[in-house]
């Protein structure tokens, strides 16, 4: 009987702790996705997910067809338009705060300046980052309806207004999910 009571008590405690852990993991307030398609002459493609988590956005990216062992500039652009074939219809970087282009990890930067995608030896890149200065929820810094671009070259985070990151090799439109 003692063993039964001890087992029942342990099971209850485990179930209670599991329920508390589930409650602590906050659900995203809003979500959006973008399917990145290759621009003309490119083989790059991928998908991105954006989840509003309080004052930051959780960005998850999985891309393929990139130049192996290279960083690629990665930005949110003003227009959710990939119709031009070269990605130029997405216009310039999303910059509602009229700030200079820069490294999102330090100092001032466009709202659309994102961490670089780092391709492995097979041309695959994954990113999992928390980004501030943008929202998925409606408002002046909302990224929904904007373009998402992977560039051919690394972003130098200095050259204005683009970071000298080269051609646009993949383009997608950020849509609510």
URUR-V285964 format. One record per residue. N is the residue number from 1. RES is the residue in one small letter. SS is DSSP state (h for helix, s for strand, l for the rest). PSI is psi in degrees with one decimal (none if undefined). OMEGA is omega in whole degrees, 0 to 359 (999 if undefined). Layout:
BEGIN
N;RES;SS;PSI;OMEGA, N;RES;SS;PSI;OMEGA
END
This chain:
BEGIN
1;x;l;-41.2;180, 2;x;h;-43.0;180, 3;x;h;-39.6;179, 4;x;h;-47.2;179, 5;x;h;-40.5;179, 6;x;h;-42.0;180, 7;x;h;-42.2;179, 8;x;h;-42.5;178, 9;x;h;-44.0;179, 10;x;h;-43.6;180, 11;x;h;-40.6;179, 12;x;h;-43.8;179, 13;x;h;-43.5;180, 14;x;h;-45.5;180, 15;x;h;-40.5;179, 16;x;h;-42.9;179, 17;x;h;-41.0;179, 18;x;h;-42.7;178, 19;x;h;-38.3;178, 20;x;h;-39.4;179, 21;x;h;-39.3;180, 22;x;h;-37.8;179, 23;x;h;-32.3;182, 24;x;h;-30.0;179, 25;x;l;104.5;185, 26;x;l;137.0;176, 27;x;l;146.2;178, 28;x;l;143.5;179, 29;x;l;-31.1;178, 30;x;s;151.1;181, 31;x;s;152.3;175, 32;x;s;158.5;179, 33;x;s;160.3;174, 34;x;s;130.5;173, 35;x;s;113.8;181, 36;x;s;122.1;181, 37;x;s;149.0;181, 38;x;s;143.1;171, 39;x;l;172.3;183, 40;x;l;126.2;179, 41;x;l;0.0;182, 42;x;l;160.1;176, 43;x;l;4.9;183, 44;x;l;138.7;175, 45;x;s;167.8;178, 46;x;s;-165.5;179, 47;x;s;150.3;178, 48;x;s;144.4;176, 49;x;s;138.0;180, 50;x;s;126.0;180, 51;x;s;121.5;177, 52;x;s;120.9;180, 53;x;s;86.7;184, 54;x;l;-128.6;182, 55;x;l;5.9;180, 56;x;s;165.5;176, 57;x;s;126.9;177, 58;x;s;119.7;183, 59;x;s;124.0;176, 60;x;s;126.7;182, 61;x;s;140.4;173, 62;x;s;114.4;182, 63;x;s;153.1;180, 64;x;s;168.2;178, 65;x;l;18.7;180, 66;x;l;165.0;175, 67;x;l;123.7;183, 68;x;l;144.4;176, 69;x;l;35.2;180, 70;x;l;150.6;171, 71;x;s;148.7;178, 72;x;s;131.3;174, 73;x;l;145.4;185, 74;x;s;120.9;187, 75;x;s;152.5;167, 76;x;s;131.4;181, 77;x;s;162.6;187, 78;x;l;-46.8;189, 79;x;l;137.8;175, 80;x;l;64.4;184, 81;x;l;115.9;179, 82;x;l;20.6;188, 83;x;l;-16.4;186, 84;x;l;-13.9;181, 85;x;l;-27.5;179, 86;x;l;4.3;179, 87;x;l;-4.7;183, 88;x;h;-20.0;178, 89;x;h;-11.6;176, 90;x;h;-5.7;178, 91;x;l;-156.8;184, 92;x;l;-179.6;179, 93;x;s;143.2;175, 94;x;l;120.9;187, 95;x;l;63.7;183, 96;x;l;-20.5;181, 97;x;l;3.2;180, 98;x;l;49.0;180, 99;x;l;162.8;176, 100;x;l;156.7;175, 101;x;l;143.1;180, 102;x;l;-178.0;181, 103;x;l;122.7;181, 104;x;l;-14.8;180, 105;x;l;-11.3;181, 106;x;l;140.8;175, 107;x;l;-169.1;181, 108;x;l;147.8;178, 109;x;l;163.0;173, 110;x;l;150.3;174, 111;x;l;-31.1;182, 112;x;l;-2.4;178, 113;x;s;116.3;182, 114;x;l;161.7;175, 115;x;l;149.9;180, 116;x;l;151.1;170, 117;x;s;130.4;182, 118;x;s;108.2;182, 119;x;l;143.3;176, 120;x;l;-170.7;183, 121;x;l;-16.9;180, 122;x;l;3.7;180, 123;x;l;17.3;177, 124;x;l;143.4;176, 125;x;s;139.2;174, 126;x;s;142.1;176, 127;x;s;141.1;176, 128;x;s;103.1;186, 129;x;s;152.7;171, 130;x;s;129.3;185, 131;x;s;135.1;176, 132;x;s;164.9;178, 133;x;l;-4.0;176, 134;x;l;162.9;175, 135;x;s;156.4;170, 136;x;l;-31.1;178, 137;x;l;155.8;179, 138;x;l;148.8;179, 139;x;l;178.8;185, 140;x;l;-20.3;179, 141;x;l;15.0;180, 142;x;s;136.7;180, 143;x;l;-7.6;180, 144;x;l;130.5;182, 145;x;l;2.3;179, 146;x;l;166.4;177, 147;x;s;153.3;176, 148;x;s;126.3;187, 149;x;s;135.3;166, 150;x;s;130.9;180, 151;x;s;160.5;182, 152;x;l;-26.8;187, 153;x;l;165.7;175, 154;x;l;152.3;175, 155;x;l;126.7;179, 156;x;l;-6.4;179, 157;x;l;15.8;180, 158;x;l;-47.8;184, 159;x;l;129.6;181, 160;x;l;140.2;358, 161;x;l;12.2;191, 162;x;l;-15.5;183, 163;x;l;8.8;176, 164;x;l;41.7;186, 165;x;l;10.4;170, 166;x;l;-163.5;185, 167;x;l;156.3;178, 168;x;s;112.6;187, 169;x;s;-12.7;174, 170;x;s;144.2;184, 171;x;s;140.8;176, 172;x;s;163.2;178, 173;x;s;130.3;180, 174;x;l;119.4;184, 175;x;s;146.8;177, 176;x;s;147.4;179, 177;x;l;none;999
END
